[in-house]
C-alpha cells in the first residue's frame, strides 16, 4: 500500500514538472514571438537572388549551408553562368560551405557556428525570426553593441545597423535583411513553391475525378432502378 502511494506521488510530481516545463517553454516562445518584427517579406525571385548574394557575401564567411548545393541556386532564377561565378573553384554539386574551418570558428567564437540551411524551420517565427534577429542590434550608452532579441549571441552586427544613422542606408539594410530571411526560408524548403503549384493541379484532378465518378454512379443507379 505504501509503495503504491509513493508511485502515485511520483507520477503526480512528474506530471506537474512536465506541465511547468511546457508552460515555461510556451511563455518563452510567446514572449519571443511578440518581440519579432512584422514587416511583410516578399519571396519573389529578385528578393531571393538578392538575399542569396548578401548571404554569400556576409553569412557564408562563418556559416554553412550544407544542405544546399550550388546547382540548387538555379531554382531561384540564376543562370548557369551566374552559378559558376559564385561557386568559383567549387564543383557545381558541392554544398555551400563556410570559408572558415571548424578550428577557426572555435578559435574566434569558442564554438562551431550553426548551419543556416534549416534555420527558418528550427526557430519559432521562422522567416520573421531571422529578419528580426539581423536588425535587433543596438548600441548601449557604454558603446557596447548587443542583440536585444538574442543577448547571448556571438554573431556581430554584420550589417552595422546599430550604428547607421542615415535613413536611406538603414532602409537598404532592412531590405537586405528581409531578402536574406526570404532566402534562408527557401533554403529550408526549396521545393515548397513547387509543391504548392503541384497541389493546385492535384486538387483540380481530384475535383474532375470526383465529378466523373458521380456521373458514373448516377448513370449506374438509374439503370438499376429501371430493372
C-alpha positions in Angstrom: 0.0 0.0 0.0 2.8 2.4 1.0 4.7 1.6 -2.2 1.6 2.2 -4.3 1.1 5.7 -2.7 4.8 6.5 -3.4 4.3 5.6 -7.1 1.2 7.8 -7.4 3.0 10.7 -5.8 5.9 10.3 -8.1 3.6 10.2 -11.1 1.8 13.4 -9.9 5.2 15.1 -9.5 6.3 14.1 -12.9 3.0 15.4 -14.5 3.4 18.7 -12.6 7.0 19.0 -13.7 6.1 18.4 -17.3 3.3 20.9 -17.1 5.6 23.5 -15.6 8.2 22.9 -18.4 5.6 23.2 -21.1 4.2 26.4 -19.5 7.7 28.0 -19.3 8.6 26.9 -22.9 5.3 28.2 -24.2 5.6 31.5 -22.3 9.2 32.0 -23.7 8.0 31.3 -27.2 5.1 33.7 -26.9 7.3 36.5 -25.5 9.9 35.9 -28.2 7.2 35.9 -30.9 5.8 39.2 -29.5 9.2 40.9 -30.0 9.6 39.9 -33.6 9.1 42.4 -36.4 6.0 42.1 -38.5 7.2 43.6 -41.8 6.0 41.9 -45.0 8.7 39.8 -46.6 8.5 39.0 -50.3 9.7 35.7 -51.7 9.9 36.8 -55.4 12.9 35.6 -57.4 14.5 39.0 -57.3 14.3 39.0 -53.5 15.7 35.5 -53.2 18.6 36.3 -55.5 19.5 39.5 -53.6 19.2 37.6 -50.3 21.4 34.9 -51.7 24.1 37.4 -52.8 24.1 39.1 -49.4 24.2 35.7 -47.6 27.1 34.6 -49.7 29.0 37.8 -49.0 28.3 38.0 -45.3 26.8 34.9 -43.7 28.9 32.3 -45.5 32.0 33.8 -44.0 31.2 32.0 -40.8 28.2 29.7 -41.5 27.5 26.7 -43.7 24.5 25.9 -46.0 25.4 22.3 -46.1 22.0 21.1 -47.4 22.1 23.5 -50.4 24.3 22.8 -53.4 25.5 25.5 -55.8 23.4 23.9 -58.6 20.3 24.4 -56.5 20.6 28.2 -56.9 19.3 27.9 -60.4 15.9 27.1 -58.8 15.7 30.8 -57.8 16.3 32.0 -61.3 20.1 32.2 -61.5 21.7 31.2 -64.8 24.4 28.5 -65.0 26.9 31.2 -65.7 26.0 33.2 -62.6 26.2 30.0 -60.5 29.7 29.3 -62.0 30.8 32.8 -61.0 29.5 32.3 -57.4 31.0 28.8 -56.9 34.5 29.7 -58.0 36.7 26.7 -57.7 34.0 24.6 -56.1 32.1 22.0 -58.1 28.6 22.7 -59.1 27.2 19.8 -57.0 29.2 20.8 -53.9 27.3 22.1 -50.8 27.7 25.8 -49.9 30.2 25.8 -47.1 31.8 28.5 -44.9 35.1 29.9 -45.9 36.3 29.2 -42.3 37.3 25.9 -40.9 35.8 24.5 -37.7 39.1 25.2 -35.9 39.0 28.8 -37.0 35.4 29.1 -35.8 36.2 27.6 -32.4 39.2 29.9 -32.0 37.1 33.0 -32.9 33.7 32.2 -31.3 34.5 29.4 -28.9 32.1 27.2 -30.8 31.2 25.8 -34.2 28.7 28.2 -35.8 25.3 26.7 -36.6 24.4 25.6 -40.1 21.8 28.0 -41.7 20.2 25.6 -44.2 17.3 24.8 -41.9 17.4 27.8 -39.6 14.0 29.1 -40.8 12.4 25.8 -39.6 14.5 25.4 -36.5 13.4 28.7 -34.9 10.0 29.7 -33.8 8.8 32.5 -36.0 10.9 31.2 -38.9 11.3 34.0 -41.5 10.3 36.8 -39.1 12.8 35.5 -36.5 15.7 35.7 -38.9 14.8 39.1 -40.1 14.2 40.4 -36.6 17.5 38.9 -35.3 19.5 40.6 -38.0 18.1 44.0 -37.1 18.0 43.6 -33.3 21.4 45.0 -32.6 21.7 48.2 -30.7 24.5 50.3 -29.2 24.4 50.8 -25.4 25.5 54.0 -23.7 28.8 52.4 -23.0 29.3 51.8 -26.8 28.9 48.0 -26.4 26.7 46.5 -29.2 24.2 43.9 -28.1 21.4 41.9 -29.7 18.2 42.6 -27.8 16.4 39.6 -29.3 19.2 37.1 -28.5 21.5 38.8 -25.9 24.0 35.9 -25.7 24.6 35.6 -29.4 28.2 35.7 -30.5 27.5 36.9 -34.1 28.4 40.5 -34.6 26.2 43.2 -36.2 27.2 42.2 -39.8 25.0 45.0 -41.3 26.3 47.7 -38.9 22.6 48.5 -38.4 23.1 49.6 -34.8 25.5 52.4 -35.7 23.9 53.5 -39.0 22.0 56.8 -38.7 21.3 57.7 -42.3 17.7 56.8 -43.3 18.4 55.7 -46.8 21.2 53.4 -45.7 19.0 51.9 -42.9 16.2 51.3 -45.4 18.7 49.4 -47.7 19.9 47.3 -44.8 16.3 46.5 -43.8 15.6 45.4 -47.3 18.7 43.2 -47.5 17.7 41.7 -44.1 14.3 40.9 -45.5 15.8 39.3 -48.6 18.3 37.2 -46.5 15.3 36.0 -44.4 13.4 35.1 -47.6 16.5 33.3 -49.0 17.0 31.2 -45.8 13.3 30.4 -45.8 13.8 29.0 -49.3 16.9 27.0 -48.3 14.9 25.4 -45.5 12.3 24.1 -48.0 13.4 24.6 -51.7 10.5 22.6 -53.1 7.8 24.5 -51.2 6.6 26.6 -54.2 6.8 23.5 -56.5 4.6 21.6 -54.0 2.1 24.4 -53.8 1.8 24.6 -57.6 1.5 20.8 -57.9 -1.1 20.8 -55.1 -3.4 23.1 -57.2 -3.2 20.6 -60.1 -3.8 17.6 -57.8 -6.9 19.3 -56.3 -8.2 20.1 -59.8 -7.6 16.5 -60.8 -9.4 15.2 -57.8 -12.3 17.5 -58.4 -12.7 16.3 -62.0 -12.3 12.7 -61.0 -14.9 13.1 -58.2 -17.4 14.7 -60.7 -16.8 11.9 -63.2 -17.3 9.2 -60.6 -20.5 11.0 -59.5 -21.8 10.9 -63.1 -20.9 7.2 -63.4 -22.7 6.5 -60.1 -25.8 8.3 -61.2 -25.9 6.5 -64.5 -25.3 3.1 -62.9 -28.0 3.6 -60.3 -30.5 4.9 -62.9 -30.2 1.6 -64.8 -30.6 -0.4 -61.6 -33.8 1.4 -60.7 -35.3 0.5 -64.1 -34.7 -3.2 -63.5 
